[in-house]
Amino acid sequence: MKGRSFIFTLLLLWALFNVILPNATGEENKPVYDLLTCIKSGLQNHPTLLQSQHMIKYYRHGVDLAKSKFGPHVSVSASTVEFGNKKTALTLITTPAGAVITQEARGTNYVTGITVSQPVFSSGSLLGLLGFYAPSVEREKNNLTSQKFTDLQLRGDVIFDIIDAYGKILKTLNSLKIEEESLKTSKLLYKTSLTKYNLDLINKSELLDAERILVNHQTKIVELRSTIEINLGTLENKVGGSVKISKISGDKAKFSSILSDEDSLPSVEKLYELAYQKRNDIKAQEAKIQSLVENMKFIKSKRYPEVNLGTGYFYKGDLNDPDSNKAYGWNVSLQLTMNLFDYGENKAEVSQQESLIQVQREILRALKNDAAYQVQESYQTIQTLKATLTANQKSIEKAKETLALTEGRYKQGLVSELEVMKAHDELAQYEQAFFETEIDIVIRRVALTKSIGSDVLAHNGL
């Protein structure tokens, strides 16, 4: 018996320190994430942005690779030729620099040397060597530029997704706060209704109506808490999954401060113009098209002759007779290569590249159309939300008057608790609608800022 009591005491202590106390203090110990903290984490850790940064490095190395084709190349080579025991006449041995040696050889011969080669004219190599225009280099530079603009566009997408997810949580948190206040009021009024019912002052139907309103608030609170957990998971995903977000700041003022204080909007025509000039996805596509144009120039340049200059130092000898057939010294070679007939290969490459350029130009046109649609949609939505906000403000004022009047009549015994509960709920609905509209205006303004290619966080130093 004493043993069981001891075990029970240990289990109770374990539950106290491992379950009850952590749950009681866990909410207070959870880190609170504000919007800027979430955005900073997203910009640092989002997989899409990390991948984009690696692609920028990739294209930057591509520029270096293209430039390297125009500089001198140094190589070391060694070769052997086996002639057997018979004398062989007019044997040709090519040195590393391209010079040809004619000799009579016996046994095993070898040639070693070091070579420096320099392209003189090949696909703009002379201009490239001098630091001027070269199609292959310009092609890679435009690829790099396109990726940089793509990175900025992805950055804007990540920021908007985080703000949108954060705003949804704020709306749900405010709704939960209102429901919890309404629940307190509903409980008090339900208790009063129950007392009146026990005194036969109201009928069963009125009591059930009051109970139904109470249960509805309780159910709504459970649903809202579940929704908050789901939305927190969505926010974690938008941030990049790098942090565990279990609590956020519910300060609407801080959320709204993500934008500058300027509230006026230019004309929609001006917004179209800004979008065409500043949107990063449009700039990225234009750079991509230019890269294809430069590549087509590079393909066309293959039709012209190539000239390479080489120089080297070589040493040759006979392994079987080291003291004879030795030769060494410097040599210089000039190599001219010209393609006389390629069965239409270069023409087909050019035609293929032209078709690809046309495809990308159509994509650019579609991007501009999409930009115009996004600008118009965000602009019109903001105007509608502002009108809705004004209407909600008037509805709140009217609902407050109705509640005050209903409470006064209730004190006079002219209406039941049910009427007071309905008046409270009506005011709460308008207040929640007003709050959600304010949040939606901020989100749509962020969307409009993104749609014209501006940086929503420019004034925040991010």
C-alpha positions as CSV (number, residue, x, y, z in Angstrom):
1,M,0.0,0.0,0.0
2,K,2.8,2.4,0.9
3,G,4.6,1.4,-2.3
4,R,1.6,2.3,-4.4
5,S,1.3,5.6,-2.6
6,F,5.0,6.4,-3.2
7,I,4.6,5.6,-7.0
8,F,1.5,7.7,-7.2
9,T,3.4,10.6,-5.6
10,L,6.2,10.3,-8.1
11,L,3.8,10.3,-11.0
12,L,2.1,13.3,-9.6
13,L,5.4,15.2,-9.3
14,W,6.4,14.2,-12.8
15,A,3.1,15.5,-14.2
16,L,3.5,18.7,-12.3
17,F,7.0,19.5,-13.6
18,N,6.7,18.1,-17.1
19,V,3.1,18.7,-18.2
20,I,1.2,21.1,-16.0
21,L,3.9,23.8,-15.3
22,P,5.3,23.9,-18.9
23,N,1.7,24.3,-20.3
24,A,0.9,27.0,-17.8
25,T,4.0,29.0,-18.6
26,G,4.6,28.0,-22.2
27,E,2.4,30.7,-23.7
28,E,4.3,33.4,-21.9
29,N,7.7,31.9,-22.9
30,K,6.9,31.7,-26.6
31,P,8.9,34.2,-28.8
32,V,6.7,36.8,-30.4
33,Y,7.4,37.4,-34.1
34,D,6.5,40.8,-35.6
35,L,6.1,41.3,-39.3
36,L,9.6,42.7,-40.0
37,T,11.2,39.8,-38.2
38,C,9.2,37.3,-40.3
39,I,10.2,39.1,-43.5
40,K,13.9,39.3,-42.5
41,S,13.9,35.6,-41.8
42,G,12.1,34.9,-45.1
43,L,14.6,36.9,-47.1
44,Q,17.5,35.1,-45.5
45,N,16.2,31.5,-45.5
46,H,13.5,31.0,-48.2
47,P,14.6,28.2,-50.5
48,T,13.5,30.0,-53.6
49,L,15.7,33.0,-52.8
50,L,18.7,30.8,-51.8
51,Q,18.3,28.9,-55.1
52,S,18.2,32.2,-57.0
53,Q,21.4,33.4,-55.3
54,H,23.2,30.3,-56.4
55,M,21.9,30.9,-60.0
56,I,23.3,34.4,-59.9
57,K,26.7,32.9,-58.9
58,Y,26.3,30.4,-61.7
59,Y,25.8,33.1,-64.4
60,R,28.5,35.3,-62.9
61,H,30.9,32.3,-63.4
62,G,29.5,32.0,-67.0
63,V,30.7,35.6,-67.7
64,D,34.2,34.7,-66.4
65,L,34.2,31.5,-68.5
66,A,33.2,33.5,-71.7
67,K,36.0,36.0,-71.1
68,S,38.5,33.3,-70.5
69,K,38.2,32.2,-74.2
70,F,39.9,35.3,-75.3
71,G,43.0,35.2,-73.2
72,P,46.2,33.2,-73.8
73,H,46.2,29.5,-72.9
74,V,49.3,27.6,-71.7
75,S,49.6,23.8,-72.0
76,V,52.2,21.1,-71.5
77,S,52.2,18.0,-73.7
78,A,54.3,14.9,-74.2
79,S,53.9,12.2,-76.9
80,T,55.7,9.0,-78.1
81,V,55.7,7.2,-81.4
82,E,56.7,3.6,-81.8
83,F,58.4,2.7,-85.1
84,G,59.7,-0.8,-84.4
85,N,63.2,-1.9,-85.6
86,K,62.8,-1.0,-89.3
87,K,63.9,2.3,-90.7
88,T,60.9,4.6,-91.5
89,A,61.2,7.5,-93.9
90,L,59.4,10.8,-93.9
91,T,57.7,10.4,-90.5
92,L,55.6,13.4,-89.4
93,I,55.7,14.5,-85.8
94,T,53.5,17.5,-84.8
95,T,55.0,19.7,-82.0
96,P,52.7,21.3,-79.3
97,A,52.7,24.6,-81.1
98,G,51.6,23.1,-84.3
99,A,54.9,22.9,-86.2
100,V,55.5,19.7,-88.2
101,I,58.9,17.9,-88.1
102,T,59.9,15.6,-90.9
103,Q,62.5,13.0,-90.0
104,E,63.7,9.5,-90.6
105,A,63.2,7.6,-87.4
106,R,63.8,4.2,-85.8
107,G,62.5,2.8,-82.5
108,T,60.6,4.9,-80.1
109,N,60.5,8.6,-80.6
110,Y,59.1,11.2,-78.2
111,V,58.1,14.9,-78.3
112,T,57.6,17.1,-75.2
113,G,57.0,20.8,-75.0
114,I,55.1,23.7,-73.6
115,T,52.8,25.8,-75.7
116,V,51.2,29.2,-75.5
117,S,48.2,29.8,-77.8
118,Q,46.2,32.9,-78.4
119,P,43.0,33.2,-80.5
120,V,43.5,36.2,-82.9
121,F,40.2,36.3,-84.7
122,S,37.3,34.0,-83.8
123,S,33.7,35.1,-82.9
124,G,34.9,38.6,-81.9
125,S,37.8,37.3,-80.0
126,L,40.1,40.2,-80.9
127,L,37.7,42.8,-79.6
128,G,37.0,40.6,-76.6
129,L,40.7,40.4,-75.8
130,L,41.0,44.1,-75.9
131,G,38.1,44.5,-73.5
132,F,35.5,45.6,-76.1
133,Y,32.4,43.9,-77.5
134,A,32.2,40.1,-77.8
135,P,28.8,38.4,-78.4
136,S,29.5,35.4,-76.2
137,V,30.5,37.6,-73.3
138,E,27.5,39.9,-73.8
139,R,25.2,36.9,-73.9
140,E,26.4,35.7,-70.5
141,K,26.2,39.2,-69.1
142,N,22.6,39.5,-70.1
143,N,21.9,36.1,-68.6
144,L,23.4,37.4,-65.3
145,T,21.3,40.6,-65.5
146,S,18.1,38.6,-66.2
147,Q,18.7,36.4,-63.1
148,K,19.4,39.5,-60.9
149,F,16.0,41.0,-61.9
150,T,14.4,37.6,-61.4
151,D,15.9,37.5,-57.9
152,L,14.3,40.9,-57.1
153,Q,11.0,39.7,-58.4
154,L,11.1,36.6,-56.3
155,R,12.1,38.8,-53.3
156,G,8.9,40.8,-53.8
157,D,6.8,37.6,-54.1
158,V,8.2,36.3,-50.8
159,I,7.6,39.6,-49.1
160,F,4.0,39.8,-50.3
161,D,3.2,36.2,-49.4
162,I,4.5,36.8,-45.8
163,I,2.5,40.0,-45.5
164,D,-0.6,38.3,-46.8
165,A,-0.3,35.3,-44.4
166,Y,0.5,37.6,-41.5
167,G,-2.5,39.8,-42.3
168,K,-4.8,36.7,-42.2
169,I,-3.6,35.8,-38.8
170,L,-4.1,39.4,-37.5
171,K,-7.7,39.2,-38.8
172,T,-8.3,35.9,-37.1
173,L,-6.7,37.1,-33.8
174,N,-9.0,40.2,-33.8
175,S,-12.0,38.0,-34.5
176,L,-11.0,35.8,-31.6
177,K,-10.6,38.7,-29.3
178,I,-14.1,40.0,-30.2
179,E,-15.6,36.5,-29.8
180,E,-14.1,36.1,-26.4
181,E,-15.5,39.5,-25.3
182,S,-18.9,38.5,-26.7
183,L,-18.7,35.2,-24.9
184,K,-18.3,37.0,-21.6
185,T,-21.3,39.1,-22.2
186,S,-23.3,36.1,-23.4
187,K,-22.5,34.2,-20.3
188,L,-23.7,37.0,-18.0
189,L,-26.9,37.5,-20.0
190,Y,-27.5,33.7,-20.2
191,K,-27.2,33.4,-16.4
192,T,-29.8,36.2,-16.1
193,S,-32.1,34.5,-18.6
194,L,-31.7,31.2,-16.6
195,T,-32.6,33.0,-13.4
196,K,-35.7,34.5,-15.0
197,Y,-36.7,31.2,-16.5
198,N,-36.5,29.6,-13.1
199,L,-38.7,32.4,-11.8
200,D,-41.1,31.8,-14.7
201,L,-40.5,35.3,-16.0
202,I,-39.5,34.0,-19.6
203,N,-40.5,30.9,-21.5
204,K,-38.4,28.0,-22.5
205,S,-38.0,29.2,-26.1
206,E,-36.3,32.5,-25.0
207,L,-33.9,30.6,-22.7
208,L,-33.0,28.2,-25.6
209,D,-32.3,31.2,-27.9
210,A,-29.9,32.7,-25.3
211,E,-28.3,29.3,-24.9
212,R,-27.9,28.9,-28.6
213,I,-26.1,32.3,-28.9
214,L,-23.8,31.3,-26.1
215,V,-22.9,27.9,-27.7
216,N,-22.4,29.7,-31.1
217,H,-19.7,31.9,-29.5
218,Q,-18.0,28.9,-27.8
219,T,-18.0,27.0,-31.1
220,K,-16.7,30.0,-33.0
221,I,-13.8,30.4,-30.5
222,V,-12.7,26.8,-31.0
223,E,-12.8,27.2,-34.8
224,L,-10.8,30.5,-34.7
225,R,-8.1,29.0,-32.5
226,S,-7.8,26.1,-34.9
227,T,-7.7,28.5,-37.8
228,I,-4.9,30.5,-36.1
229,E,-2.8,27.4,-35.8
230,I,-3.3,26.6,-39.5
231,N,-2.4,30.1,-40.5
232,L,0.7,30.1,-38.3
233,G,1.8,27.0,-40.2
234,T,1.1,28.8,-43.5
235,L,3.2,31.7,-42.3
236,E,6.1,29.4,-41.3
237,N,6.0,28.0,-44.8
238,K,6.0,31.4,-46.4
239,V,9.0,32.4,-44.2
240,G,10.8,29.4,-45.6
241,G,10.3,26.9,-42.8
242,S,13.4,28.0,-41.0
243,V,11.7,29.1,-37.7
244,K,8.9,27.8,-35.6
245,I,6.3,30.5,-35.3
246,S,3.8,29.9,-32.5
247,K,3.0,33.6,-31.6
248,I,2.9,36.9,-33.5
249,S,2.4,40.5,-32.6
250,G,-1.2,41.5,-32.9
251,D,-0.4,45.2,-33.3
252,K,-2.3,46.5,-36.3
253,A,-0.4,49.8,-36.2
254,K,2.9,48.0,-36.7
255,F,1.4,46.0,-39.5
256,S,0.2,49.1,-41.3
257,S,3.6,50.8,-40.8
258,I,5.1,48.4,-43.3
259,L,4.1,51.0,-45.9
260,S,5.0,54.6,-46.0
261,D,2.5,57.2,-44.7
262,E,1.7,58.4,-48.1
263,D,-2.0,57.5,-48.7
264,S,-2.8,59.1,-52.1
265,L,-2.6,57.1,-55.3
266,P,-1.5,58.4,-58.7
267,S,-3.8,57.8,-61.7
268,V,-4.1,54.3,-63.0
269,E,-2.5,55.4,-66.3
270,K,0.6,56.6,-64.4
271,L,0.7,53.2,-62.5
272,Y,0.7,51.4,-65.9
273,E,3.6,53.5,-67.0
274,L,5.5,52.7,-63.8
275,A,4.8,49.0,-64.1
276,Y,6.2,48.8,-67.7
277,Q,9.3,50.7,-66.6
278,K,10.1,49.2,-63.2
279,R,8.7,45.7,-62.9
280,N,11.6,43.2,-62.3
281,D,10.0,40.3,-64.2
282,I,9.6,42.5,-67.3
283,K,13.3,43.7,-67.0
284,A,14.4,40.1,-66.5
285,Q,12.5,39.0,-69.7
286,E,14.0,41.9,-71.7
287,A,17.5,40.9,-70.6
288,K,16.7,37.3,-71.5
289,I,15.7,38.4,-75.0
290,Q,18.9,40.4,-75.4
291,S,20.9,37.4,-74.3
292,L,19.3,35.4,-77.1
293,V,20.0,38.2,-79.6
294,E,23.7,38.1,-78.6
295,N,23.8,34.3,-78.9
296,M,22.4,34.6,-82.4
297,K,25.3,37.0,-83.2
298,F,27.7,34.5,-81.8
299,I,26.2,31.7,-84.0
300,K,26.4,33.9,-87.1
301,S,30.1,34.6,-86.3
302,K,30.9,30.9,-86.9
303,R,30.6,31.6,-90.6
304,Y,33.8,33.6,-90.6
305,P,37.4,32.2,-90.5
306,E,39.2,31.6,-87.3
307,V,42.8,32.5,-86.8
308,N,44.9,31.2,-83.9
309,L,48.5,32.1,-83.1
310,G,50.7,29.6,-81.2
311,T,54.3,29.5,-79.9
312,G,56.1,26.8,-78.0
313,Y,59.4,25.2,-76.9
314,F,59.8,21.6,-77.8
315,Y,62.4,18.8,-77.2
316,K,62.4,15.5,-79.2
317,G,64.6,12.5,-79.2
318,D,64.9,8.7,-79.6
319,L,64.5,6.5,-76.5
320,N,66.5,3.7,-78.0
321,D,69.3,6.0,-79.2
322,P,69.4,9.0,-76.8
323,D,72.5,10.5,-78.4
324,S,71.1,10.8,-81.9
325,N,68.1,12.4,-83.5
326,K,67.8,15.0,-80.8
327,A,66.2,18.3,-81.5
328,Y,64.9,21.2,-79.5
329,G,64.0,24.9,-79.9
330,W,61.2,27.4,-80.3
331,N,58.5,27.2,-82.9
332,V,55.7,29.5,-84.0
333,S,52.4,28.5,-85.7
334,L,49.6,30.4,-87.3
335,Q,46.5,28.4,-87.9
336,L,43.6,29.5,-90.2
337,T,40.4,27.6,-90.1
338,M,37.4,28.3,-92.3
339,N,34.2,26.3,-92.7
340,L,33.5,25.9,-96.4
341,F,30.3,23.8,-96.2
342,D,28.2,22.7,-93.2
343,Y,25.1,21.3,-95.0
344,G,22.9,24.2,-93.7
345,E,23.8,23.6,-90.0
346,N,24.6,27.3,-89.3
347,K,21.5,28.6,-91.1
348,A,19.3,26.1,-89.2
349,E,20.9,27.3,-85.9
350,V,20.2,30.9,-86.7
351,S,16.6,30.2,-87.7
352,Q,16.1,28.2,-84.5
353,Q,17.4,31.1,-82.5
354,E,15.2,33.6,-84.3
355,S,12.1,31.5,-83.5
356,L,13.1,31.3,-79.8
357,I,13.5,35.1,-79.7
358,Q,10.0,35.5,-81.0
359,V,8.7,33.1,-78.4
360,Q,10.3,35.1,-75.6
361,R,9.0,38.4,-77.1
362,E,5.5,36.9,-76.9
363,I,6.2,36.0,-73.2
364,L,7.3,39.6,-72.7
365,R,4.0,40.9,-74.2
366,A,2.0,38.6,-71.9
367,L,4.0,39.8,-68.9
368,K,3.1,43.4,-69.7
369,N,-0.6,42.5,-70.1
370,D,-0.5,40.7,-66.8
371,A,1.2,43.7,-65.2
372,A,-1.6,46.0,-66.4
373,Y,-4.2,43.6,-65.1
374,Q,-2.6,43.4,-61.7
375,V,-2.3,47.2,-61.5
376,Q,-5.9,47.7,-62.4
377,E,-7.2,44.9,-60.1
378,S,-5.3,46.2,-57.1
379,Y,-6.2,49.9,-57.8
380,Q,-9.9,49.1,-58.1
381,T,-9.9,46.8,-55.1
382,I,-8.3,49.6,-53.0
383,Q,-11.0,52.1,-54.0
384,T,-13.7,49.6,-53.2
385,L,-12.2,48.7,-49.9
386,K,-11.9,52.4,-48.9
387,A,-15.6,52.8,-49.7
388,T,-16.4,49.7,-47.7
389,L,-14.4,51.1,-44.8
390,T,-16.4,54.3,-44.7
391,A,-19.6,52.3,-44.8
392,N,-18.4,50.0,-42.0
393,Q,-17.5,53.1,-39.9
394,K,-21.1,54.4,-40.3
395,S,-22.5,50.9,-39.5
396,I,-20.4,50.8,-36.3
397,E,-21.7,54.2,-35.2
398,K,-25.3,53.1,-35.8
399,A,-24.7,49.7,-34.1
400,K,-23.3,51.5,-31.0
401,E,-26.4,53.7,-30.9
402,T,-28.6,50.7,-31.2
403,L,-26.8,48.9,-28.4
404,A,-27.0,51.9,-26.1
405,L,-30.7,52.2,-26.9
406,T,-31.3,48.4,-26.4
407,E,-29.4,48.4,-23.1
408,G,-31.5,51.3,-21.9
409,R,-34.7,49.6,-22.8
410,Y,-33.4,46.4,-21.1
411,K,-32.9,48.3,-17.9
412,Q,-36.4,49.5,-18.1
413,G,-37.6,45.9,-18.6
414,L,-38.9,46.6,-22.1
415,V,-36.7,44.0,-24.0
416,S,-35.1,40.7,-23.0
417,E,-31.5,39.6,-22.6
418,L,-31.7,38.1,-26.1
419,E,-32.2,41.5,-27.7
420,V,-29.1,42.8,-25.9
421,M,-27.0,39.8,-27.0
422,K,-28.1,40.4,-30.6
423,A,-27.2,44.1,-30.4
424,H,-23.7,43.2,-29.0
425,D,-23.2,40.6,-31.7
426,E,-24.2,43.1,-34.4
427,L,-21.7,45.7,-33.2
428,A,-19.0,43.0,-32.9
429,Q,-19.6,41.9,-36.5
430,Y,-19.3,45.5,-37.8
431,E,-16.1,46.1,-35.8
432,Q,-14.5,42.9,-37.1
433,A,-15.5,43.9,-40.7
434,F,-13.9,47.3,-40.2
435,F,-10.7,45.7,-38.8
436,E,-10.5,43.2,-41.7
437,T,-11.1,45.9,-44.3
438,E,-8.2,48.0,-42.8
439,I,-5.9,44.9,-43.0
440,D,-7.1,44.2,-46.6
441,I,-6.3,47.7,-47.7
442,V,-2.8,47.3,-46.4
443,I,-2.4,44.0,-48.2
444,R,-3.8,45.4,-51.5
445,R,-1.5,48.4,-51.3
446,V,1.4,46.1,-50.9
447,A,0.1,44.2,-53.9
448,L,-0.2,47.4,-55.9
449,T,3.4,48.4,-54.9
450,K,4.6,45.0,-56.0
451,S,2.7,45.2,-59.3
452,I,4.4,48.4,-60.4
453,G,7.9,47.0,-59.4
454,S,8.5,49.2,-56.4
455,D,10.2,47.9,-53.2
456,V,7.6,47.9,-50.4
457,L,10.4,47.8,-47.8
458,A,12.5,50.6,-49.2
459,H,11.8,52.9,-46.3
460,N,12.3,50.1,-43.8
461,G,15.9,49.6,-44.7
462,L,15.5,46.0,-45.9
